[in-house]
Amino acid sequence: MKKQISWDKVKPETQSVWGGETDVFPHRATQTPTVNSVAYGYDDMDEWVQVTKGQKEGHIYSRNSNPTVDVL
């Protein structure tokens, strides 16, 4: 269950950090985290092929897709 924020009890300084967002991002980040990796590794070639074919979630190379773009 998502925790709801009671904005009337939050100071304006804290509200500005959240920028109106009410969702919490992975690892409890208050803003959209950015991923700086350009390549992603897999346990074996079969797993890599599944990702390239869209049969399994994942990323191959940041110019094509990456976790930051997924969030935006």
HTML snippet that shows the backbone in 3Dmol.js (N, CA, C, O; Angstrom):
<script src="https://3Dmol.org/build/3Dmol-min.js"></script>
<div id="view" style="width:600px;height:400px;position:relative"></div>
<script>
const pdb = `
ATOM      1  N   MET A   1       0.840  -1.179   0.000  1.00  0.00           N
ATOM      2  CA  MET A   1       0.000   0.000   0.000  1.00  0.00           C
ATOM      3  C   MET A   1       0.886   1.242   0.000  1.00  0.00           C
ATOM      4  O   MET A   1       1.851   1.320   0.760  1.00  0.00           O
ATOM      5  N   LYS A   2       0.559   2.213  -0.852  1.00  0.00           N
ATOM      6  CA  LYS A   2       1.347   3.441  -0.924  1.00  0.00           C
ATOM      7  C   LYS A   2       1.095   4.321   0.284  1.00  0.00           C
ATOM      8  O   LYS A   2      -0.033   4.451   0.760  1.00  0.00           O
ATOM      9  N   LYS A   3       2.154   4.912   0.760  1.00  0.00           N
ATOM     10  CA  LYS A   3       2.021   5.856   1.859  1.00  0.00           C
ATOM     11  C   LYS A   3       1.580   7.197   1.285  1.00  0.00           C
ATOM     12  O   LYS A   3       2.173   7.689   0.325  1.00  0.00           O
ATOM     13  N   GLN A   4       0.552   7.780   1.865  1.00  0.00           N
ATOM     14  CA  GLN A   4       0.046   9.074   1.413  1.00  0.00           C
ATOM     15  C   GLN A   4       0.701  10.194   2.216  1.00  0.00           C
ATOM     16  O   GLN A   4       0.865  10.081   3.430  1.00  0.00           O
ATOM     17  N   ILE A   5       1.068  11.257   1.544  1.00  0.00           N
ATOM     18  CA  ILE A   5       1.692  12.407   2.194  1.00  0.00           C
ATOM     19  C   ILE A   5       0.620  13.428   2.522  1.00  0.00           C
ATOM     20  O   ILE A   5      -0.192  13.784   1.668  1.00  0.00           O
ATOM     21  N   SER A   6       0.620  13.896   3.751  1.00  0.00           N
ATOM     22  CA  SER A   6      -0.311  14.943   4.168  1.00  0.00           C
ATOM     23  C   SER A   6       0.387  16.286   3.956  1.00  0.00           C
ATOM     24  O   SER A   6       1.124  16.752   4.825  1.00  0.00           O
ATOM     25  N   TRP A   7       0.148  16.913   2.784  1.00  0.00           N
ATOM     26  CA  TRP A   7       0.879  18.119   2.399  1.00  0.00           C
ATOM     27  C   TRP A   7       0.615  19.306   3.317  1.00  0.00           C
ATOM     28  O   TRP A   7       1.451  20.207   3.389  1.00  0.00           O
ATOM     29  N   ASP A   8      -0.506  19.343   4.015  1.00  0.00           N
ATOM     30  CA  ASP A   8      -0.778  20.474   4.903  1.00  0.00           C
ATOM     31  C   ASP A   8       0.143  20.481   6.123  1.00  0.00           C
ATOM     32  O   ASP A   8       0.239  21.490   6.821  1.00  0.00           O
ATOM     33  N   LYS A   9       0.816  19.368   6.382  1.00  0.00           N
ATOM     34  CA  LYS A   9       1.740  19.288   7.513  1.00  0.00           C
ATOM     35  C   LYS A   9       3.203  19.421   7.083  1.00  0.00           C
ATOM     36  O   LYS A   9       4.110  19.341   7.912  1.00  0.00           O
ATOM     37  N   VAL A  10       3.422  19.621   5.792  1.00  0.00           N
ATOM     38  CA  VAL A  10       4.782  19.680   5.254  1.00  0.00           C
ATOM     39  C   VAL A  10       5.179  21.127   4.996  1.00  0.00           C
ATOM     40  O   VAL A  10       4.424  21.899   4.403  1.00  0.00           O
ATOM     41  N   LYS A  11       6.387  21.484   5.455  1.00  0.00           N
ATOM     42  CA  LYS A  11       6.877  22.856   5.264  1.00  0.00           C
ATOM     43  C   LYS A  11       7.098  23.147   3.777  1.00  0.00           C
ATOM     44  O   LYS A  11       7.369  22.234   2.997  1.00  0.00           O
ATOM     45  N   PRO A  12       6.980  24.438   3.383  1.00  0.00           N
ATOM     46  CA  PRO A  12       7.171  24.810   1.975  1.00  0.00           C
ATOM     47  C   PRO A  12       8.531  24.374   1.420  1.00  0.00           C
ATOM     48  O   PRO A  12       8.638  24.016   0.247  1.00  0.00           O
ATOM     49  N   GLU A  13       9.563  24.405   2.257  1.00  0.00           N
ATOM     50  CA  GLU A  13      10.895  23.998   1.799  1.00  0.00           C
ATOM     51  C   GLU A  13      10.893  22.531   1.360  1.00  0.00           C
ATOM     52  O   GLU A  13      11.478  22.176   0.337  1.00  0.00           O
ATOM     53  N   THR A  14      10.232  21.697   2.143  1.00  0.00           N
ATOM     54  CA  THR A  14      10.151  20.274   1.817  1.00  0.00           C
ATOM     55  C   THR A  14       9.273  20.056   0.597  1.00  0.00           C
ATOM     56  O   THR A  14       9.582  19.214  -0.245  1.00  0.00           O
ATOM     57  N   GLN A  15       8.184  20.802   0.492  1.00  0.00           N
ATOM     58  CA  GLN A  15       7.307  20.682  -0.672  1.00  0.00           C
ATOM     59  C   GLN A  15       8.063  21.003  -1.956  1.00  0.00           C
ATOM     60  O   GLN A  15       7.824  20.376  -2.989  1.00  0.00           O
ATOM     61  N   SER A  16       8.975  21.976  -1.900  1.00  0.00           N
ATOM     62  CA  SER A  16       9.722  22.353  -3.103  1.00  0.00           C
ATOM     63  C   SER A  16      10.660  21.235  -3.547  1.00  0.00           C
ATOM     64  O   SER A  16      10.896  21.069  -4.744  1.00  0.00           O
ATOM     65  N   VAL A  17      11.196  20.467  -2.603  1.00  0.00           N
ATOM     66  CA  VAL A  17      12.059  19.340  -2.960  1.00  0.00           C
ATOM     67  C   VAL A  17      11.256  18.282  -3.711  1.00  0.00           C
ATOM     68  O   VAL A  17      11.746  17.689  -4.672  1.00  0.00           O
ATOM     69  N   TRP A  18      10.030  18.050  -3.272  1.00  0.00           N
ATOM     70  CA  TRP A  18       9.180  17.050  -3.910  1.00  0.00           C
ATOM     71  C   TRP A  18       8.616  17.548  -5.232  1.00  0.00           C
ATOM     72  O   TRP A  18       8.261  16.734  -6.084  1.00  0.00           O
ATOM     73  N   GLY A  19       8.523  18.845  -5.428  1.00  0.00           N
ATOM     74  CA  GLY A  19       8.061  19.412  -6.696  1.00  0.00           C
ATOM     75  C   GLY A  19       6.683  18.944  -7.121  1.00  0.00           C
ATOM     76  O   GLY A  19       6.405  18.842  -8.316  1.00  0.00           O
ATOM     77  N   GLY A  20       5.824  18.661  -6.168  1.00  0.00           N
ATOM     78  CA  GLY A  20       4.472  18.227  -6.501  1.00  0.00           C
ATOM     79  C   GLY A  20       4.321  16.742  -6.765  1.00  0.00           C
ATOM     80  O   GLY A  20       3.203  16.251  -6.918  1.00  0.00           O
ATOM     81  N   GLU A  21       5.438  16.015  -6.821  1.00  0.00           N
ATOM     82  CA  GLU A  21       5.368  14.569  -7.045  1.00  0.00           C
ATOM     83  C   GLU A  21       4.856  13.879  -5.790  1.00  0.00           C
ATOM     84  O   GLU A  21       5.244  14.235  -4.678  1.00  0.00           O
ATOM     85  N   THR A  22       4.003  12.914  -5.965  1.00  0.00           N
ATOM     86  CA  THR A  22       3.514  12.161  -4.808  1.00  0.00           C
ATOM     87  C   THR A  22       4.004  10.718  -4.823  1.00  0.00           C
ATOM     88  O   THR A  22       3.913  10.023  -3.812  1.00  0.00           O
ATOM     89  N   ASP A  23       4.521  10.264  -5.959  1.00  0.00           N
ATOM     90  CA  ASP A  23       5.053   8.903  -6.026  1.00  0.00           C
ATOM     91  C   ASP A  23       6.481   8.879  -5.506  1.00  0.00           C
ATOM     92  O   ASP A  23       7.226   9.848  -5.653  1.00  0.00           O
ATOM     93  N   VAL A  24       6.846   7.776  -4.905  1.00  0.00           N
ATOM     94  CA  VAL A  24       8.214   7.597  -4.435  1.00  0.00           C
ATOM     95  C   VAL A  24       8.922   6.710  -5.449  1.00  0.00           C
ATOM     96  O   VAL A  24       8.395   5.669  -5.841  1.00  0.00           O
ATOM     97  N   PHE A  25      10.103   7.113  -5.870  1.00  0.00           N
ATOM     98  CA  PHE A  25      10.868   6.368  -6.858  1.00  0.00           C
ATOM     99  C   PHE A  25      11.658   5.247  -6.185  1.00  0.00           C
ATOM    100  O   PHE A  25      11.699   5.172  -4.957  1.00  0.00           O
ATOM    101  N   PRO A  26      12.286   4.375  -6.976  1.00  0.00           N
ATOM    102  CA  PRO A  26      13.062   3.280  -6.386  1.00  0.00           C
ATOM    103  C   PRO A  26      14.087   3.781  -5.368  1.00  0.00           C
ATOM    104  O   PRO A  26      14.649   4.866  -5.511  1.00  0.00           O
ATOM    105  N   HIS A  27      14.307   2.995  -4.376  1.00  0.00           N
ATOM    106  CA  HIS A  27      15.272   3.289  -3.309  1.00  0.00           C
ATOM    107  C   HIS A  27      14.900   4.540  -2.532  1.00  0.00           C
ATOM    108  O   HIS A  27      15.768   5.187  -1.946  1.00  0.00           O
ATOM    109  N   ARG A  28      13.602   4.890  -2.522  1.00  0.00           N
ATOM    110  CA  ARG A  28      13.049   6.005  -1.741  1.00  0.00           C
ATOM    111  C   ARG A  28      13.523   7.379  -2.234  1.00  0.00           C
ATOM    112  O   ARG A  28      13.458   8.350  -1.481  1.00  0.00           O
ATOM    113  N   ALA A  29      13.991   7.476  -3.468  1.00  0.00           N
ATOM    114  CA  ALA A  29      14.403   8.766  -4.028  1.00  0.00           C
ATOM    115  C   ALA A  29      13.180   9.666  -4.185  1.00  0.00           C
ATOM    116  O   ALA A  29      12.094   9.188  -4.514  1.00  0.00           O
ATOM    117  N   THR A  30      13.353  10.962  -3.952  1.00  0.00           N
ATOM    118  CA  THR A  30      12.241  11.897  -4.101  1.00  0.00           C
ATOM    119  C   THR A  30      12.147  12.457  -5.514  1.00  0.00           C
ATOM    120  O   THR A  30      11.106  12.994  -5.894  1.00  0.00           O
ATOM    121  N   GLN A  31      13.197  12.344  -6.283  1.00  0.00           N
ATOM    122  CA  GLN A  31      13.210  12.816  -7.667  1.00  0.00           C
ATOM    123  C   GLN A  31      13.582  11.655  -8.579  1.00  0.00           C
ATOM    124  O   GLN A  31      14.089  10.634  -8.116  1.00  0.00           O
ATOM    125  N   THR A  32      13.330  11.812  -9.863  1.00  0.00           N
ATOM    126  CA  THR A  32      13.642  10.754 -10.814  1.00  0.00           C
ATOM    127  C   THR A  32      15.130  10.447 -10.793  1.00  0.00           C
ATOM    128  O   THR A  32      15.941  11.320 -11.100  1.00  0.00           O
ATOM    129  N   PRO A  33      15.508   9.215 -10.434  1.00  0.00           N
ATOM    130  CA  PRO A  33      16.928   8.875 -10.448  1.00  0.00           C
ATOM    131  C   PRO A  33      17.422   8.722 -11.884  1.00  0.00           C
ATOM    132  O   PRO A  33      16.671   8.293 -12.760  1.00  0.00           O
ATOM    133  N   THR A  34      18.662   9.068 -12.118  1.00  0.00           N
ATOM    134  CA  THR A  34      19.241   8.875 -13.445  1.00  0.00           C
ATOM    135  C   THR A  34      20.259   7.745 -13.387  1.00  0.00           C
ATOM    136  O   THR A  34      20.966   7.578 -12.394  1.00  0.00           O
ATOM    137  N   VAL A  35      20.321   6.982 -14.454  1.00  0.00           N
ATOM    138  CA  VAL A  35      21.251   5.866 -14.537  1.00  0.00           C
ATOM    139  C   VAL A  35      22.340   6.247 -15.525  1.00  0.00           C
ATOM    140  O   VAL A  35      22.053   6.603 -16.668  1.00  0.00           O
ATOM    141  N   ASN A  36      23.581   6.172 -15.088  1.00  0.00           N
ATOM    142  CA  ASN A  36      24.703   6.607 -15.918  1.00  0.00           C
ATOM    143  C   ASN A  36      25.383   5.472 -16.677  1.00  0.00           C
ATOM    144  O   ASN A  36      26.346   5.715 -17.404  1.00  0.00           O
ATOM    145  N   SER A  37      24.909   4.251 -16.525  1.00  0.00           N
ATOM    146  CA  SER A  37      25.512   3.118 -17.210  1.00  0.00           C
ATOM    147  C   SER A  37      25.200   3.179 -18.705  1.00  0.00           C
ATOM    148  O   SER A  37      24.126   3.631 -19.102  1.00  0.00           O
ATOM    149  N   VAL A  38      26.137   2.726 -19.524  1.00  0.00           N
ATOM    150  CA  VAL A  38      25.889   2.706 -20.971  1.00  0.00           C
ATOM    151  C   VAL A  38      25.722   1.293 -21.514  1.00  0.00           C
ATOM    152  O   VAL A  38      25.190   1.110 -22.609  1.00  0.00           O
ATOM    153  N   ALA A  39      26.166   0.300 -20.767  1.00  0.00           N
ATOM    154  CA  ALA A  39      26.037  -1.088 -21.200  1.00  0.00           C
ATOM    155  C   ALA A  39      25.532  -1.921 -20.024  1.00  0.00           C
ATOM    156  O   ALA A  39      25.747  -1.574 -18.863  1.00  0.00           O
ATOM    157  N   TYR A  40      24.868  -3.006 -20.338  1.00  0.00           N
ATOM    158  CA  TYR A  40      24.259  -3.848 -19.309  1.00  0.00           C
ATOM    159  C   TYR A  40      24.687  -5.288 -19.530  1.00  0.00           C
ATOM    160  O   TYR A  40      24.729  -5.760 -20.667  1.00  0.00           O
ATOM    161  N   GLY A  41      25.001  -5.980 -18.457  1.00  0.00           N
ATOM    162  CA  GLY A  41      25.496  -7.351 -18.556  1.00  0.00           C
ATOM    163  C   GLY A  41      24.424  -8.380 -18.242  1.00  0.00           C
ATOM    164  O   GLY A  41      23.474  -8.104 -17.510  1.00  0.00           O
ATOM    165  N   TYR A  42      24.587  -9.564 -18.802  1.00  0.00           N
ATOM    166  CA  TYR A  42      23.668 -10.670 -18.575  1.00  0.00           C
ATOM    167  C   TYR A  42      24.455 -11.925 -18.267  1.00  0.00           C
ATOM    168  O   TYR A  42      25.639 -12.026 -18.588  1.00  0.00           O
ATOM    169  N   ASP A  43      23.782 -12.886 -17.638  1.00  0.00           N
ATOM    170  CA  ASP A  43      24.456 -14.112 -17.210  1.00  0.00           C
ATOM    171  C   ASP A  43      24.922 -14.975 -18.375  1.00  0.00           C
ATOM    172  O   ASP A  43      25.952 -15.642 -18.281  1.00  0.00           O
ATOM    173  N   ASP A  44      24.174 -14.964 -19.466  1.00  0.00           N
ATOM    174  CA  ASP A  44      24.562 -15.765 -20.628  1.00  0.00           C
ATOM    175  C   ASP A  44      23.957 -15.165 -21.900  1.00  0.00           C
ATOM    176  O   ASP A  44      23.147 -14.240 -21.841  1.00  0.00           O
ATOM    177  N   MET A  45      24.359 -15.700 -23.033  1.00  0.00           N
ATOM    178  CA  MET A  45      23.921 -15.183 -24.327  1.00  0.00           C
ATOM    179  C   MET A  45      22.423 -15.381 -24.543  1.00  0.00           C
ATOM    180  O   MET A  45      21.769 -14.546 -25.169  1.00  0.00           O
ATOM    181  N   ASP A  46      21.878 -16.481 -24.027  1.00  0.00           N
ATOM    182  CA  ASP A  46      20.439 -16.739 -24.190  1.00  0.00           C
ATOM    183  C   ASP A  46      19.606 -15.644 -23.524  1.00  0.00           C
ATOM    184  O   ASP A  46      18.603 -15.195 -24.080  1.00  0.00           O
ATOM    185  N   GLU A  47      20.025 -15.220 -22.338  1.00  0.00           N
ATOM    186  CA  GLU A  47      19.305 -14.147 -21.645  1.00  0.00           C
ATOM    187  C   GLU A  47      19.401 -12.847 -22.441  1.00  0.00           C
ATOM    188  O   GLU A  47      18.413 -12.124 -22.571  1.00  0.00           O
ATOM    189  N   TRP A  48      20.577 -12.551 -22.969  1.00  0.00           N
ATOM    190  CA  TRP A  48      20.775 -11.342 -23.774  1.00  0.00           C
ATOM    191  C   TRP A  48      19.856 -11.353 -24.998  1.00  0.00           C
ATOM    192  O   TRP A  48      19.242 -10.338 -25.327  1.00  0.00           O
ATOM    193  N   VAL A  49      19.764 -12.501 -25.669  1.00  0.00           N
ATOM    194  CA  VAL A  49      18.907 -12.628 -26.851  1.00  0.00           C
ATOM    195  C   VAL A  49      17.444 -12.396 -26.475  1.00  0.00           C
ATOM    196  O   VAL A  49      16.714 -11.737 -27.216  1.00  0.00           O
ATOM    197  N   GLN A  50      17.010 -12.927 -25.334  1.00  0.00           N
ATOM    198  CA  GLN A  50      15.630 -12.720 -24.890  1.00  0.00           C
ATOM    199  C   GLN A  50      15.335 -11.234 -24.691  1.00  0.00           C
ATOM    200  O   GLN A  50      14.253 -10.760 -25.038  1.00  0.00           O
ATOM    201  N   VAL A  51      16.292 -10.507 -24.136  1.00  0.00           N
ATOM    202  CA  VAL A  51      16.102  -9.064 -23.931  1.00  0.00           C
ATOM    203  C   VAL A  51      16.051  -8.343 -25.272  1.00  0.00           C
ATOM    204  O   VAL A  51      15.201  -7.475 -25.471  1.00  0.00           O
ATOM    205  N   THR A  52      16.942  -8.686 -26.190  1.00  0.00           N
ATOM    206  CA  THR A  52      16.947  -8.008 -27.494  1.00  0.00           C
ATOM    207  C   THR A  52      15.658  -8.252 -28.274  1.00  0.00           C
ATOM    208  O   THR A  52      15.232  -7.396 -29.049  1.00  0.00           O
ATOM    209  N   LYS A  53      15.038  -9.410 -28.076  1.00  0.00           N
ATOM    210  CA  LYS A  53      13.786  -9.733 -28.768  1.00  0.00           C
ATOM    211  C   LYS A  53      12.552  -9.242 -28.020  1.00  0.00           C
ATOM    212  O   LYS A  53      11.430  -9.405 -28.498  1.00  0.00           O
ATOM    213  N   GLY A  54      12.755  -8.641 -26.851  1.00  0.00           N
ATOM    214  CA  GLY A  54      11.629  -8.144 -26.072  1.00  0.00           C
ATOM    215  C   GLY A  54      10.878  -9.228 -25.320  1.00  0.00           C
ATOM    216  O   GLY A  54       9.774  -8.998 -24.827  1.00  0.00           O
ATOM    217  N   GLN A  55      11.477 -10.413 -25.232  1.00  0.00           N
ATOM    218  CA  GLN A  55      10.847 -11.523 -24.521  1.00  0.00           C
ATOM    219  C   GLN A  55      11.075 -11.426 -23.013  1.00  0.00           C
ATOM    220  O   GLN A  55      10.377 -12.064 -22.225  1.00  0.00           O
ATOM    221  N   LYS A  56      12.051 -10.625 -22.631  1.00  0.00           N
ATOM    222  CA  LYS A  56      12.392 -10.432 -21.223  1.00  0.00           C
ATOM    223  C   LYS A  56      12.721  -8.959 -21.026  1.00  0.00           C
ATOM    224  O   LYS A  56      13.319  -8.329 -21.898  1.00  0.00           O
ATOM    225  N   GLU A  57      12.329  -8.411 -19.878  1.00  0.00           N
ATOM    226  CA  GLU A  57      12.627  -6.999 -19.615  1.00  0.00           C
ATOM    227  C   GLU A  57      14.121  -6.803 -19.416  1.00  0.00           C
ATOM    228  O   GLU A  57      14.810  -7.654 -18.853  1.00  0.00           O
ATOM    229  N   GLY A  58      14.600  -5.670 -19.889  1.00  0.00           N
ATOM    230  CA  GLY A  58      16.007  -5.348 -19.699  1.00  0.00           C
ATOM    231  C   GLY A  58      16.461  -4.313 -20.707  1.00  0.00           C
ATOM    232  O   GLY A  58      15.682  -3.846 -21.538  1.00  0.00           O
ATOM    233  N   HIS A  59      17.725  -3.964 -20.620  1.00  0.00           N
ATOM    234  CA  HIS A  59      18.323  -2.969 -21.507  1.00  0.00           C
ATOM    235  C   HIS A  59      19.610  -3.542 -22.079  1.00  0.00           C
ATOM    236  O   HIS A  59      20.283  -4.344 -21.432  1.00  0.00           O
ATOM    237  N   ILE A  60      19.944  -3.130 -23.285  1.00  0.00           N
ATOM    238  CA  ILE A  60      21.150  -3.600 -23.947  1.00  0.00           C
ATOM    239  C   ILE A  60      22.196  -2.489 -24.003  1.00  0.00           C
ATOM    240  O   ILE A  60      23.349  -2.691 -23.622  1.00  0.00           O
ATOM    241  N   TYR A  61      21.791  -1.334 -24.474  1.00  0.00           N
ATOM    242  CA  TYR A  61      22.717  -0.212 -24.639  1.00  0.00           C
ATOM    243  C   TYR A  61      21.931   1.074 -24.429  1.00  0.00           C
ATOM    244  O   TYR A  61      20.821   1.212 -24.942  1.00  0.00           O
ATOM    245  N   SER A  62      22.497   2.016 -23.678  1.00  0.00           N
ATOM    246  CA  SER A  62      21.752   3.210 -23.263  1.00  0.00           C
ATOM    247  C   SER A  62      21.241   4.089 -24.396  1.00  0.00           C
ATOM    248  O   SER A  62      20.252   4.797 -24.207  1.00  0.00           O
ATOM    249  N   ARG A  63      21.870   4.073 -25.557  1.00  0.00           N
ATOM    250  CA  ARG A  63      21.355   4.897 -26.662  1.00  0.00           C
ATOM    251  C   ARG A  63      20.010   4.380 -27.156  1.00  0.00           C
ATOM    252  O   ARG A  63      19.215   5.137 -27.714  1.00  0.00           O
ATOM    253  N   ASN A  64      19.758   3.097 -26.952  1.00  0.00           N
ATOM    254  CA  ASN A  64      18.488   2.496 -27.376  1.00  0.00           C
ATOM    255  C   ASN A  64      17.429   2.584 -26.292  1.00  0.00           C
ATOM    256  O   ASN A  64      16.293   2.977 -26.558  1.00  0.00           O
ATOM    257  N   SER A  65      17.796   2.225 -25.083  1.00  0.00           N
ATOM    258  CA  SER A  65      16.868   2.260 -23.955  1.00  0.00           C
ATOM    259  C   SER A  65      17.676   2.256 -22.664  1.00  0.00           C
ATOM    260  O   SER A  65      18.814   1.787 -22.629  1.00  0.00           O
ATOM    261  N   ASN A  66      17.078   2.780 -21.616  1.00  0.00           N
ATOM    262  CA  ASN A  66      17.720   2.761 -20.308  1.00  0.00           C
ATOM    263  C   ASN A  66      16.676   3.041 -19.236  1.00  0.00           C
ATOM    264  O   ASN A  66      15.593   3.533 -19.551  1.00  0.00           O
ATOM    265  N   PRO A  67      16.979   2.738 -17.974  1.00  0.00           N
ATOM    266  CA  PRO A  67      16.004   2.931 -16.904  1.00  0.00           C
ATOM    267  C   PRO A  67      15.530   4.378 -16.751  1.00  0.00           C
ATOM    268  O   PRO A  67      14.378   4.604 -16.382  1.00  0.00           O
ATOM    269  N   THR A  68      16.383   5.352 -17.022  1.00  0.00           N
ATOM    270  CA  THR A  68      15.981   6.752 -16.895  1.00  0.00           C
ATOM    271  C   THR A  68      14.895   7.090 -17.909  1.00  0.00           C
ATOM    272  O   THR A  68      13.904   7.731 -17.559  1.00  0.00           O
ATOM    273  N   VAL A  69      15.067   6.671 -19.149  1.00  0.00           N
ATOM    274  CA  VAL A  69      14.071   6.927 -20.193  1.00  0.00           C
ATOM    275  C   VAL A  69      12.758   6.223 -19.857  1.00  0.00           C
ATOM    276  O   VAL A  69      11.684   6.765 -20.119  1.00  0.00           O
ATOM    277  N   ASP A  70      12.831   5.032 -19.285  1.00  0.00           N
ATOM    278  CA  ASP A  70      11.612   4.310 -18.894  1.00  0.00           C
ATOM    279  C   ASP A  70      10.774   5.134 -17.928  1.00  0.00           C
ATOM    280  O   ASP A  70       9.549   5.167 -18.042  1.00  0.00           O
ATOM    281  N   VAL A  71      11.420   5.796 -16.986  1.00  0.00           N
ATOM    282  CA  VAL A  71      10.706   6.591 -15.986  1.00  0.00           C
ATOM    283  C   VAL A  71      10.088   7.827 -16.619  1.00  0.00           C
ATOM    284  O   VAL A  71       8.969   8.210 -16.275  1.00  0.00           O
ATOM    285  N   LEU A  72      10.810   8.453 -17.543  1.00  0.00           N
ATOM    286  CA  LEU A  72      10.328   9.684 -18.161  1.00  0.00           C
ATOM    287  C   LEU A  72       9.303   9.375 -19.230  1.00  0.00           C
ATOM    288  O   LEU A  72       8.780  10.290 -19.867  1.00  0.00           O
TER     289      LEU A  72
END
`;
const viewer = $3Dmol.createViewer("view");
viewer.addModel(pdb, "pdb");
viewer.setStyle({}, {cartoon: {color: "spectrum"}});
viewer.zoomTo();
viewer.render();
</script>
